[in-house]
Amino acid sequence: MARALWKGAINFGLVHIPISMWKATRPQDIHFRMLHEKDMVPLKQKKVCPVDNKEVSADEIVKGYEVRKGEFVAVEPEELEALQPDNPHSIDIEDFVELAQVDPIYYETAYYLAPEKGAAKPYSLLVAAMENSGKAAIARFVMRTKQHLVIMRPMGNAIGLSTLYYADEVVSLDDVPAIPKASNPTKQELEMAVRLVESMGRDFEPERYEDDYREKVIEMLEKKAKGGKISVTQTKEQPARVIDLVSALKASLGGGTGEPEKPSKSKPATKPATSKKSKAATKKKSAA
């Protein structure tokens, strides 16, 4: 069974709620090891000093910080611990904000908070208060020698906590040169784009989206482990088709292919047109 990553308490005003923190996500990445091709044994990474070219033992290694290029200062664990807040096991709520105001770009890692023994009632009260007010809590706490900025929000009957990036950790849009300036689309372009977005709209169901690439990789690795042969085919990259926006939108909405129609090679013969006078003459002749 998984163990709690951190234990402490939520504090705001005179309220004190003992909690434990649990990881909310379980990444399913495929990890590869570096092997010696000759005997297929995992390689070991050694810490070698580049000055004397000798391996360094663990008791000779200290933590350091590069203050300037090529200039380092050593840091002792006790020196970092002395800078921690008086209560390192406290999540201190500073503000309550509208959840929609926090852009997802600030979100980092997700956790669940569970109440400790005897704290279920104030815990549930905080969940209900945030649920009814539509607010989320912004707080700070220290874990693993780092002070984290976090947001706490109700998730069903539980409190979800996500660590946030600080403002100076988020890259400004002004630093991305490829982003175009604001443009004014035509009314027709906007209407078609909105129609396309609405036609693809649905409720978010995370179960619908699977990592099919990871599944293919695992299937290939299992087949190879059983002695199966893997055939590799080189696929040629297709050049991108450039289509104007309106044509692309029309094609997406089913109003066209986005390409001009190709004329047919052979056309069926058409009957010559018959004038009204000739039709009338034919009728008189038949009557006579």
Summary of the structure (lengths in Angstrom):
residues: 288
radius of gyration: 33.5
end to end distance: 104.7
largest distance: 123.9
contacts: 515
relative contact order: 0.10
helix: 29%
strand: 27%
